[in-house]
Structure formats: structure tokens, C-alpha cells
Amino acid sequence: MRKTSNQIYFGDNLPLLKEMKAGAVHLIYIDPPFNTGKTQTMTQVRTVRSESGDRVGFKGRRYETVEVGTQKFGDLFDDYLGFLEPRLVEARRVLAETGSIYVHLDYREVHYCKVLMDSIFGRDCFLNEIIWAYDYGGRPRDRWPAKHDNILVYTRNLGMHVFDREAVERIPYMAPGLVSAGKAARGKLPTDTWWHTIVPTSGSERTGYPTQKPVGILKRVVAASSRPGDTVLDFFAGSGTTGEVCFELGRRFILIDESEQALAVMAKRFADRSDIDWIGCDPAALG
């Protein structure tokens, strides 16, 4: 791999990881497929003025919903751990001695992956299980609605790892009257339970990629577990949110994805950036 500021690779992440130098990155965040057995779909829509439209807006004006496009990808692996294991082994190898890895999962696979990561990174290098709680989507009638994701955090060497609590944006106290005025004004460090909305359907942050994660979640990860100038790796890059955050926080990044849809989204997202090397594809030809 070439030594340039920021790199986006189009291809299978396993052989690309094997080419990377040991200890080359300071932080890894990945959001691998959740193995739901379903086809993940994201449909983009827009509204236009129409007297016969299906929506009513400001001052009773009617609007019609127009489908712009749909993106889909399969999310099923017969041997999910067999798929992840060699990639996590390589992830540990390329992680710096002071580095950490965040693996974003859900309830279907997190318990299996925890055991797998214990065997690869060592139980003594387990740092946290973060619960990202949100509130959207359907509500089944026969069980408690599942409204959280799990993020497993491991270090390369516990005690040597970077954790900059002062760099993390603080959140309001739930009961500010129970703490001093100074503490209430400053806010508190988030715990291992993160209440954060999903990417809003109509928000400017939305790219249309089916599994896009919020910038706010990645900002906490990158701010806490890396330093300015460090290199952050995301080898299931998807919509490129990790790269977006790295630009904002002054980190370098390496993004990898084998989905042409993902690369097309990133090409559009980073269209005004000249400080990226695209390897294995031409961003101008995507889309």
C-alpha cells in the first residue's frame, strides 16, 4: 500500500489487510454486516409540488413523493465467525501497540464475536461493550422492541492504549440540579451507554446508504481513541462516515469496501476532496 495521506480501496478487505505493514494504524473501527439473513434496503425519496400529491405541507400545499433510487445488499453468511476471524486476526496485526479496535455489531452475533475477540486479542485486552441506544423503526407485539446496537472495544495492549477523555464532547447531566453549577455547565463524559439518534431520513447527513452510521457516534470513537495526525482504518467502510469524521478531526484514514454502491456513495461524498488516493477504482466513473 502506498504511503499517502488518505486512501480508499475498492476490493476484498482480507488480501488488502494482509498487505498492510504491522502496527500501521492507530485506531480501527468496523461496522461489518450483521448477518441478519435479510436484504438491506434504503430507498431515497424527494417531494415535489402537486395538487394531487400524497402529502400535505405548509399552508395546506400538497406534495407528491417521488422515489429517486434504491440501494440493496445481501446480509447473510453461512459461517459468520469464519468470515470475520481471519480479518480480525489481521486487524490485530496492523494495529499499533497503543491502538484500539471498535467492532460494531448487534444482538444476533455480539455474544459469539465477544468470545472470538477474546481469543484473538485476549480477554485482558477487552476494554468496553458500548450500547448505542436509539428509538426508531417497528415495534413487534410479541417481544421487547430491539432498539440498540453493540460496539465491542479491545485494545492492542491494555494500559498502553490511547483514551483522551478531554477530547470527547460532553453531554448534559440527566439531573443537573443534583450537581454543582460548574459541573452542570460543563456536562459529563458519556458512559458505555450512548443515547443517539439514527441518521435523520431528511437530514443533510443522509447519503442513502442502507447501513449508514451517524457522524456523532464516530466522532466519539475517533476523538477518544486516537490523536490528531493518527491513521484510522475502516475496512467495512460503507458510506465513508469514518473518513468524514477523520477530515473533521484531523486524522488520516484508510477505507476499504468491496461494494461498488459503497464506493459510489463515497465518491459523491468526497467529490470536493483532492487529498484522497483511490485505489482499484476511478471515482469519476462511479455512480
C-alpha positions in Angstrom: 0.0 0.0 0.0 1.2 3.5 -0.8 2.1 5.9 1.9 -0.2 8.8 1.2 -2.5 10.9 3.4 -5.9 9.3 2.8 -6.7 6.1 0.9 -9.9 4.5 -0.3 -9.6 0.9 -1.6 -12.1 -0.9 -3.8 -11.7 -4.7 -3.2 -11.8 -7.6 -0.8 -10.5 -6.4 2.6 -8.7 -9.6 3.6 -5.9 -9.6 1.0 -5.6 -5.8 1.4 -5.2 -6.2 5.1 -2.5 -8.9 4.6 -0.5 -6.4 2.5 -0.5 -3.8 5.3 2.5 -3.3 7.5 2.3 -4.5 11.1 1.4 -1.7 13.5 0.5 0.7 10.7 -2.8 2.1 12.1 -3.6 3.7 15.4 -7.4 3.0 15.5 -9.7 0.6 13.8 -13.5 1.0 13.6 -15.5 -1.5 11.6 -19.2 -2.0 11.1 -19.4 -5.5 9.5 -22.6 -7.0 8.1 -24.8 -8.0 11.0 -25.7 -11.4 9.5 -29.5 -10.7 9.6 -30.3 -13.1 6.8 -32.1 -10.2 5.1 -31.5 -7.9 2.1 -30.8 -4.5 3.5 -32.6 -1.8 1.5 -32.5 2.0 1.5 -34.9 4.0 -0.7 -34.3 7.6 -1.4 -37.3 9.9 -2.0 -38.0 13.6 -2.6 -41.1 15.6 -2.7 -42.4 17.9 -5.4 -45.4 20.3 -5.5 -48.5 18.5 -6.9 -52.2 19.3 -6.5 -52.9 15.5 -6.3 -50.0 14.8 -4.1 -50.0 12.3 -1.2 -48.6 14.7 1.4 -49.8 17.9 2.9 -47.3 20.6 3.9 -47.1 24.2 4.9 -50.4 26.2 4.4 -52.1 23.1 3.1 -50.0 22.8 0.0 -49.9 19.3 -1.4 -46.8 17.4 -2.4 -46.1 14.2 -4.3 -43.5 11.7 -3.1 -41.1 10.6 -5.8 -38.7 7.7 -5.5 -35.2 8.7 -6.5 -33.5 5.3 -6.2 -33.0 2.2 -4.1 -29.8 0.6 -2.9 -29.6 -3.0 -1.6 -27.1 -5.5 -0.4 -27.2 -9.0 1.0 -26.5 -9.7 4.7 -26.2 -13.4 5.1 -23.2 -15.6 5.9 -23.3 -19.3 6.4 -20.2 -19.1 8.6 -20.2 -15.6 10.0 -17.3 -16.2 12.5 -15.3 -18.0 9.8 -15.8 -14.8 7.7 -14.7 -12.4 10.5 -11.9 -14.4 12.2 -9.1 -14.0 9.6 -10.0 -10.3 9.2 -9.8 -9.7 12.9 -6.5 -11.6 13.1 -5.1 -9.2 10.5 -6.7 -6.3 12.3 -4.8 -7.1 15.4 -1.5 -7.4 13.5 -1.8 -4.0 11.8 -2.9 -2.2 15.0 -0.3 -0.1 16.7 0.8 -1.0 20.2 -1.2 1.9 21.6 -4.2 1.2 19.4 -7.8 0.1 19.9 -10.4 -1.6 17.7 -14.2 -0.9 17.8 -16.4 -3.6 16.3 -20.0 -2.5 15.7 -22.5 -5.4 15.9 -26.0 -6.2 17.0 -27.7 -8.7 19.3 -27.6 -11.5 16.8 -23.8 -12.0 16.7 -22.3 -10.0 19.5 -22.0 -12.8 22.1 -20.3 -15.1 19.6 -18.0 -12.3 18.4 -17.1 -11.4 22.0 -15.7 -15.0 22.5 -13.9 -14.8 19.2 -12.3 -11.5 20.0 -11.3 -12.7 23.5 -9.3 -15.5 21.7 -7.7 -13.1 19.2 -7.0 -10.0 21.3 -7.0 -11.6 24.8 -9.6 -11.2 27.5 -7.3 -8.9 29.3 -7.4 -6.5 26.4 -11.2 -6.1 26.5 -12.0 -2.5 27.3 -15.7 -1.9 26.9 -19.0 -3.0 25.4 -20.8 0.1 24.3 -24.5 0.1 23.9 -25.8 2.5 21.3 -29.5 3.1 22.1 -31.9 4.7 19.7 -35.6 4.8 19.1 -37.0 4.2 15.6 -38.5 1.5 13.4 -41.1 -1.1 14.0 -42.4 -2.4 17.4 -43.3 -6.1 17.4 -46.1 -7.1 19.7 -44.6 -10.4 20.9 -41.3 -9.1 22.4 -39.4 -6.1 23.7 -38.5 -4.0 20.7 -34.8 -4.3 19.9 -33.5 -0.6 19.8 -29.8 -0.8 20.3 -26.5 -1.9 18.7 -23.4 -3.3 20.5 -19.9 -2.0 20.0 -17.1 -4.2 21.3 -13.9 -2.3 22.2 -10.5 -4.1 22.5 -7.0 -2.7 22.9 -3.7 -3.9 21.5 -2.2 -3.5 24.9 -4.4 -2.6 27.8 -2.8 0.3 29.8 -0.8 1.5 26.8 -3.9 2.4 24.8 -4.9 5.9 23.9 -8.0 7.2 25.6 -8.4 11.0 25.6 -11.4 11.8 27.8 -10.9 15.5 27.5 -11.3 15.4 23.7 -14.8 13.8 23.9 -17.7 16.1 23.6 -19.6 16.1 26.9 -23.3 15.5 27.3 -25.9 17.1 29.7 -26.5 15.6 33.1 -29.9 13.9 33.4 -30.4 15.6 36.8 -28.4 18.8 36.6 -29.9 20.0 39.9 -28.0 17.3 41.7 -24.5 18.6 40.7 -22.8 21.9 41.1 -23.5 24.7 38.6 -19.9 24.3 37.2 -20.4 20.6 36.6 -23.8 21.1 35.0 -22.5 23.8 32.7 -19.6 21.6 31.6 -21.6 18.4 31.2 -20.4 14.9 31.8 -18.4 12.3 30.0 -20.7 9.7 28.2 -20.8 6.3 29.8 -20.8 3.0 28.0 -24.5 3.6 27.0 -24.8 6.1 24.2 -28.3 7.6 23.5 -28.0 9.0 20.0 -30.5 9.3 17.1 -30.0 7.5 13.8 -29.1 9.5 10.7 -32.3 11.5 10.1 -34.2 10.5 6.9 -34.4 14.0 5.6 -31.1 15.3 7.2 -28.2 16.7 5.3 -26.0 14.0 6.7 -28.0 11.3 4.8 -26.2 9.6 1.9 -28.8 7.0 1.1 -26.5 4.1 2.0 -28.5 1.3 3.8 -26.4 1.0 6.9 -25.0 4.5 7.3 -24.0 5.3 10.9 -24.2 8.8 12.4 -21.3 11.2 12.4 -21.9 11.7 16.1 -21.1 8.1 17.0 -17.9 8.0 15.0 -16.8 11.4 16.5 -16.8 9.9 20.0 -14.8 6.9 18.8 -12.2 8.8 16.9 -11.8 11.7 19.4 -11.4 9.3 22.4 -9.2 6.7 20.9 -6.8 8.5 18.5 -4.7 11.6 18.4 -4.5 14.3 15.7 -2.4 13.0 12.8 -3.1 9.3 13.6 -4.2 6.9 11.0 -7.7 5.4 11.3 -8.7 2.2 9.4 -12.2 1.1 8.5 -12.2 -2.0 6.3 -16.0 -2.2 6.0 -16.2 1.5 5.1 -19.8 1.6 3.6 -20.8 5.2 3.2 -17.5 6.6 4.4 -18.6 8.2 7.7 -15.2 7.3 9.3 -13.4 9.3 6.6 -15.8 12.2 7.0 -15.0 12.3 10.8 -11.3 12.0 10.2 -11.4 15.0 7.9 -13.2 17.0 10.6 -10.9 15.9 13.5 -7.5 16.0 11.7 -6.8 12.3 11.3 -5.6 10.3 8.3 -7.7 7.4 7.1 -7.7 4.1 5.1 -11.1 3.0 3.9 -11.8 -0.4 2.3 -15.0 -1.7 0.7 -15.8 -4.2 -2.0 -19.3 -2.8 -2.8 -19.5 -0.6 -5.9 -22.5 1.0 -4.3 -20.4 2.0 -1.3 -17.6 3.4 -3.4 -20.2 5.4 -5.5 -21.6 6.9 -2.3 -18.1 7.8 -1.1 -17.1 9.3 -4.5 -20.1 11.6 -4.2 -19.5 12.4 -0.5 -15.8 13.3 -1.1 -16.2 14.8 -4.5 -14.6 18.1 -3.4 -11.6 16.5 -1.7 -8.4 16.2 -3.6 -6.3 14.7 -0.8 -7.5 11.1 -1.3 -5.9 8.3 -3.3 -8.5 6.0 -4.8 -7.0 2.5 -5.4 -8.8 -0.1 -7.6 -11.4 2.3 -9.0 -11.9 5.7 -10.7 -14.2 7.8 -8.5 -15.2 9.8 -11.6 -16.6 6.6 -13.2 -18.7 5.6 -10.2 -22.3 6.3 -9.7 
